[in-house]
């Protein structure tokens, strides 16, 4: 019996040696063209949605693109300043590809600030344009821009996944308990479906159902994470810093949880012809480690800033509602 225990311990120690594993494939195995195509596909879908809904107004369409670009550039500047890359913050992940990763651990404070960098500039611009219009009420273009800046960025602060407001809630409260984040995404998907049904915006209903698939994906990843913890594999890192052992261990656990894919590829440590697809899946399993440095007071300050960013524009709109009523009638909204 003692002999068997020693054998098991010896095998376990041997398993820890890095040099017994083949070299992990380079991330460059995923061609930049493929990543670009994927990002362009998302942009085309967004563009198609905008063209369909604003086909009668080219100026409105261009204005909306400009508003979204300002929003995304806010996130981009935040990540650039703090030196981290988090494509999940961006609606257009291709922008995050331009950022050089300087740190492997993201500060909770810095992520919250970066999330605010998206909507706050747009809300400020929209509020200033609105005040200008109130003093010069004959400029419809100014009112259109003010409405778009405020509308897009105030909606982005709603506490729903995958909006910035939802990411802020998740970063504040759920980074230590991933299962709570899964429930949060589930509740968000149900709310999107209800909103889409109530306002007869069926694309929101479809979006809500698609988020249900995201819940399933999160659930699968949680199962894989539990198995990796049991095998003492660190998955809270970037692909670049994965050791050979960690890559092949994560790959093995992923395939064990996806038998249909496993049946398609070579056994053991042989690279698959489409190994880049597995690299993409493994990259989705990896988590960026968040440094829990956001204090209760800091969180309260963030929530106060969000409250002020919502309160002042809404108060101004309510005080000048007659102007907006005329705008709504004129726009046939």
PyMOL commands that set and color helices and strands:
alter all, ss='L'
color gray80, all
select helices_A, chain A and resi 2-16+18-20+27-29+32-53+58-82+87-89+93-98+108-135+140-156+164-173+178-198+202-230+239-241+244-256+259-262+275-285+296-319+321-331
alter helices_A, ss='H'
color red, helices_A
select strands_A, chain A and resi 105-107+289-291
alter strands_A, ss='S'
color yellow, strands_A
deselect
rebuild
show_as cartoon
